[in-house]
């Protein structure tokens, strides 16, 4: 496993995090992506570059990002003293 930084993945992470507060109002739509771009100081066209499939791609990325965050939190936590069922 490499620890190289993927700038595209980082930009997608940033945009999804900006998108989340907008989702309850506009859903996982192109409109919400454009609002998130504006909040991050990006051009609206960047939404299509980062998520060509629109909201569907953003949802897929959100799930991947949530998995990565969960794994990172688990790895950073102290689990050696926990019982197996508590891990």
N, C-alpha and C positions, 0 to 999 in steps of 0.2 A: 504494500500500500504506500503510495507516495503522499507527501505532505505539500505538494505544489498547490499554489493558490490559483484558482480558476476565476479570472476577472468577470467572465460572463455569469458564472454561478453566483458570485458575490453581488453583481448588479441585479440579478433576478431575486436574490434573497432580500436585498434592500427594497426593491419595488414591491415584493409581496408583503413585507412588513408595513410598508406605507399603504398598501391596498386593504389590509385587514380592517381598519376602522371604517372603511367605506362600504364593505361587503354587506352589512345589515341594511344599508340604504339602497344600494344599486345592484347587489348580488355580485357574482363573479363575471362582470360584463366589461365590454370595451370602454364604456363610460366610466366605470369605477377605475379601470386601469389608467385612463387619461387623467382622472383626478389625482391618482397616486403619483403619476409622473409629474404633474404640476407641483404637488407637495414636495417632491424630491428635487425639483429644479431641472427636470428632464423634459425634452420635447415629447409631445404626444406620440410622434412617430416611433419613439423608442419603445413604447409598449408593444408595437407590432414586431419590432426587431427582437425583443427579448422573449415575447410570447406570441409567436406567429399563429398559434391556434387559439388565441384569445384567452377567455376565462378557463377553458378546459386545460390549457397548458399551465396556467397560473395555479390551478388546483393541484395538478400533478406535482408541480414544483413545491407547493406548500406542503404536501404530504412528504415529499423527499426531505425538505428542510426540517420539518418536525421530527422525522426519524433521525436525522443527523444531530439535531439538538438533544434529543432524548439519549442517544448513544454517548454524546459528549458529556452530558450531565452524569450518566451512569459511570463512565470511565473516571470522571473527576471525583466521584463520591467514594467514601470509605465503606467498602462492603465486606472486608475481611473478617470483621467480628459478627456479621449478621448470620443468622441461621439460613440454610438454603431456602426454606419457604419464604423468608422475608426478603430475599434478593429478588 
